[in-house]
Structure formats: C-alpha cells, structure tokens
C-alpha cells in the first residue's frame, strides 16, 4: 500500500512540474515587450547614428519611430522573429542587422577576426624563432687561462666579496 501512495504522489508532482513548465514557456512566448526588446536589439537604426534601434538617442531621429512601429506591427500580426527580421532586411538591406548572419559570405565577418589573430600569433612565433637563431653564439673559452687572467679574476673576487 505505501508504494502505491508514493507512486501516485510522484505522478502528481511530475504532472505539476510539467504544467508549470508549460505555463512558463507560454508566458514567455506571449510577452510582447520582451519579444520587442529581443528583436529590436538585433536591428540597427537606419538614420546613420550607428546605434541599435532601441539604443538610438539621436534627437529628432527621422527613422527610429517608423522602424519601431514596423517592429510592433510585425509582432502584433503574429509574424515570427525570422520573418520580421527578413522584412527589415528586404526593406533596408542587410545593413539594418546589428550582427551579420552566419550564412554565405557574411560568415567571413565572423571568421576573419579570429583567423587574423591566429595568423598574427603564428607570424610572431616564427619571427621570434628566426631572431633567436640569428643571435651570435658565445665563444667557448679554450685551453687554460693565462696567469694574468687568473690574477685579474682573483682581484675581482676580493673587491666584490664573492667567493
């Protein structure tokens, strides 16, 4: 009998967690302000201020209001995020996107900074190795030293206090 009670309680807890998860995801999907902010941060203002659509602080910006209205209209019409972004790209060009896409030639914009940094690092390593090979080698003392050299070393040791 206790196993049956435990199993039913466990089933009810699992159902409650499932319902809670569904509610959380559905609330996030219908929050238009969060969606507006999410999509708006992916767009640039086309007035030439080089700021995101939501961050444009250009006083009297001629484009910001219309673009924000267009974004609100797309969200209100139930368009997907991709469809809204694609509509902006069709109207204003790819320059309206805050970040380049990860497809086609735009992928180069993501890869090139890392590739250049890697090439610069490799070039530096090879250059330092080349310089290290070009350094003159120290000559190795050959044969016994002369009595004058021995006397000089002894004098240096006494004057510096090194034993």
Buried (B, 14 or more C-beta within 10 A) or exposed (E): EEEEEEEEEEEEEEEEEEEEEEEEEEEEEEEEEEBBEEBBEBBBBBBEBEBBBBBBEBEEBEBBEEBBEBBEEBBEEEBEEEEBBEBBBEEBEEEBBBEBBEEEEEEEEEEEEEEEEEEEEEEEEEEEEEEEEEEEEEEEEEEEEEEEEEEEEEEEEEEEEEE
